[in-house]
């Protein structure tokens, strides 16, 4: 996955799947971070859900996350201010971890 770092921000591609059953960061897909969103791709709701989810997971304000390309597409270029390349890679690494069920 290509992550470009400059000054105090990073940019990378995301592949969005709207109207999913749950919101999740799934891992890497076609050189992008695959993200499932429950919001539909109508009235900018999926884009708002994307910025909210990334801000939440990267622990930055929602205003720090901007979609700079592909607003009407499933593949988008995102710029996040106030984070490092390593923090974005940590999202990817966390997505690859297996989900464990609680023991009864």
C-alpha positions as a Python dict, from the first residue, in 0.01 Angstrom:
ca = {
    (1, 'X'): (0, 0, 0),
    (2, 'X'): (141, 338, -100),
    (3, 'X'): (146, 597, 177),
    (4, 'X'): (291, 939, 100),
    (5, 'X'): (414, 1142, 396),
    (6, 'X'): (481, 1515, 383),
    (7, 'X'): (533, 1770, 660),
    (8, 'X'): (271, 1679, 920),
    (9, 'X'): (27, 1479, 706),
    (10, 'X'): (-1, 1154, 514),
    (11, 'X'): (-201, 1060, 206),
    (12, 'X'): (-315, 720, 87),
    (13, 'X'): (-587, 550, -114),
    (14, 'X'): (-893, 386, 35),
    (15, 'X'): (-1135, 144, -131),
    (16, 'X'): (-1480, 196, 16),
    (17, 'X'): (-1760, -58, 29),
    (18, 'X'): (-2080, 130, 118),
    (19, 'X'): (-2393, -32, 259),
    (20, 'X'): (-2193, -302, 439),
    (21, 'X'): (-2339, -488, 734),
    (22, 'X'): (-2079, -335, 967),
    (23, 'X'): (-1813, -65, 967),
    (24, 'X'): (-1461, -203, 956),
    (25, 'X'): (-1115, -159, 819),
    (26, 'X'): (-1055, -483, 632),
    (27, 'X'): (-693, -458, 521),
    (28, 'X'): (-530, -397, 186),
    (29, 'X'): (-712, -423, -146),
    (30, 'X'): (-568, -315, -483),
    (31, 'X'): (-297, -98, -324),
    (32, 'X'): (-554, 76, -101),
    (33, 'X'): (-693, 45, 251),
    (34, 'X'): (-1026, -139, 223),
    (35, 'X'): (-1298, 9, 442),
    (36, 'X'): (-1653, -116, 489),
    (37, 'X'): (-1917, 145, 573),
    (38, 'X'): (-2280, 99, 670),
    (39, 'X'): (-2375, 435, 516),
    (40, 'X'): (-2517, 444, 162),
    (41, 'X'): (-2337, 638, -112),
    (42, 'X'): (-2612, 901, -119),
    (43, 'X'): (-2598, 1269, -18),
    (44, 'X'): (-2232, 1241, 85),
    (45, 'X'): (-2323, 1010, 375),
    (46, 'X'): (-2059, 749, 290),
    (47, 'X'): (-1789, 1018, 268),
    (48, 'X'): (-1892, 1155, 607),
    (49, 'X'): (-1885, 805, 755),
    (50, 'X'): (-1539, 749, 606),
    (51, 'X'): (-1394, 1067, 756),
    (52, 'X'): (-1556, 990, 1092),
    (53, 'X'): (-1420, 633, 1099),
    (54, 'X'): (-1066, 731, 1000),
    (55, 'X'): (-1060, 1020, 1249),
    (56, 'X'): (-1181, 788, 1523),
    (57, 'X'): (-929, 512, 1448),
    (58, 'X'): (-636, 753, 1403),
    (59, 'X'): (-735, 961, 1706),
    (60, 'X'): (-750, 1295, 1523),
    (61, 'X'): (-1031, 1550, 1480),
    (62, 'X'): (-1268, 1492, 1187),
    (63, 'X'): (-1141, 1813, 1028),
    (64, 'X'): (-795, 1653, 998),
    (65, 'X'): (-929, 1397, 747),
    (66, 'X'): (-993, 1523, 393),
    (67, 'X'): (-1094, 1342, 75),
    (68, 'X'): (-886, 1503, -199),
    (69, 'X'): (-978, 1281, -494),
    (70, 'X'): (-1258, 1040, -581),
    (71, 'X'): (-1544, 1188, -381),
    (72, 'X'): (-1798, 1018, -608),
    (73, 'X'): (-1595, 698, -650),
    (74, 'X'): (-1536, 392, -434),
    (75, 'X'): (-1161, 453, -465),
    (76, 'X'): (-1061, 775, -290),
    (77, 'X'): (-740, 957, -205),
    (78, 'X'): (-740, 1070, 157),
    (79, 'X'): (-511, 1316, 335),
    (80, 'X'): (-487, 1301, 714),
    (81, 'X'): (-313, 1577, 909),
    (82, 'X'): (-136, 1514, 1237),
    (83, 'X'): (-51, 1147, 1184),
    (84, 'X'): (254, 954, 1074),
    (85, 'X'): (300, 683, 815),
    (86, 'X'): (349, 434, 1098),
    (87, 'X'): (5, 512, 1244),
    (88, 'X'): (-160, 432, 910),
    (89, 'X'): (44, 112, 881),
    (90, 'X'): (-75, 22, 1232),
    (91, 'X'): (-436, 43, 1104),
    (92, 'X'): (-345, -198, 828),
    (93, 'X'): (-167, -433, 1070),
    (94, 'X'): (-462, -428, 1311),
    (95, 'X'): (-697, -519, 1027),
    (96, 'X'): (-490, -828, 948),
    (97, 'X'): (-515, -964, 1303),
    (98, 'X'): (-755, -1256, 1340),
    (99, 'X'): (-1076, -1190, 1527),
    (100, 'X'): (-1093, -1395, 1844),
    (101, 'X'): (-1416, -1493, 2010),
    (102, 'X'): (-1467, -1455, 2381),
    (103, 'X'): (-1446, -1779, 2574),
    (104, 'X'): (-1759, -1893, 2750),
}
